[in-house]
Every structure is written in structure tokens, then in C-alpha cells.
Amino acid sequence: MPIPVSAETEVLARRLAAIRGQSIDEAVRTAVRDALARAERPATSCLTPDQQAKVNRMLARVKALPPLDDGGNPDADLYDEHGLPR
């Protein structure tokens, strides 16, 4: 059963087929197969296990730090209650 596609999709599929020297069916099948293989592949880190451990230790240290402010006005130290510079 044919899959209806937009005009843009058809143009792109034809361009890809021409570049690869394939039929439109082959080009679309290969492109979809490749996209599925990438999408189904588990995400892998480009870090070595040692590097990932270092990153995890740094993140733990950052999370343990106290907040920089109480969530109030970040300009409180710069201006008084009247909005004038301190």
C-alpha cells in the first residue's frame, strides 16, 4: 500500500535517489533503515569510564554546595531599599 507523502518529501527522496544512484524505493528504505538504527541505538557517552567517574564526582560536589542566595533579589547587595546604589 503506497504511503502518501508531501511534495517536499518526494523531491527530497528523488534527490537522494539520484545522488546515490538508487531507485526511490531503495533510497527511502535505506534512509529510513539508517535513521531507525541510529534512533534505536542506546546513547553512548564519548567519555571513558574514568572520565565519567570524574564528571560524576564533580556534579556531586556542585550539588552539595549551598545556594548562592536565598532566592531573593540578586541585586540586593548593590542597591538599598530605595533603589539607590549602596
C-alpha positions in Angstrom: 0.0 0.0 0.0 1.5 3.3 -1.0 2.4 5.9 1.7 1.2 9.3 0.8 4.0 11.9 1.1 4.2 15.6 0.7 5.6 17.2 -2.4 8.7 18.3 -0.5 9.3 14.7 0.7 9.0 13.4 -2.8 11.5 16.0 -4.1 14.0 15.1 -1.3 13.6 11.4 -1.9 14.2 11.9 -5.6 17.3 13.9 -5.0 18.7 11.3 -2.6 18.0 8.5 -5.0 19.7 10.4 -7.8 22.8 11.1 -5.7 23.0 7.5 -4.6 22.2 6.1 -7.9 19.3 4.1 -6.4 15.6 3.8 -7.1 13.4 6.0 -5.0 12.2 2.9 -3.1 15.8 1.8 -2.3 16.9 5.3 -1.2 13.9 5.8 1.1 14.2 2.2 2.5 18.0 2.8 3.2 17.4 6.2 4.7 14.6 5.0 7.0 16.6 1.9 8.0 19.7 4.1 8.8 17.6 6.5 10.8 16.0 3.7 12.8 19.3 2.1 13.5 20.6 5.5 14.9 17.4 6.0 16.9 17.3 2.6 18.4 21.0 2.6 19.3 21.4 3.2 23.0 23.0 6.6 23.7 26.7 6.1 24.5 28.9 8.5 26.2 32.0 9.7 24.4 33.7 9.7 27.8 35.9 6.9 29.2 34.7 5.3 32.4 37.4 7.2 34.3 36.3 10.5 32.8 32.6 9.8 33.5 33.5 9.0 37.1 35.3 12.3 37.4 32.3 14.1 36.0 30.0 12.4 38.4 32.2 13.3 41.3 32.2 17.0 40.2 28.5 17.0 39.8 28.1 15.6 43.3 30.3 18.3 44.7 28.4 21.1 42.9 25.0 19.7 44.1 26.3 19.6 47.7 27.2 23.4 47.6 24.8 25.8 49.4 22.7 28.1 47.2 24.4 31.3 46.3 21.5 33.4 47.5 18.2 32.9 49.3 16.2 33.1 46.1 15.5 36.8 46.7 16.7 39.8 44.7 20.1 39.2 43.2 20.7 43.0 43.2 20.1 43.3 47.0 23.7 43.8 47.8 24.1 46.5 45.1 21.1 48.7 45.9 19.3 49.9 49.0 15.6 49.7 49.8 15.0 52.9 47.8 16.7 51.6 44.7 19.8 53.7 45.2 23.4 52.3 44.8 24.9 51.3 48.1 
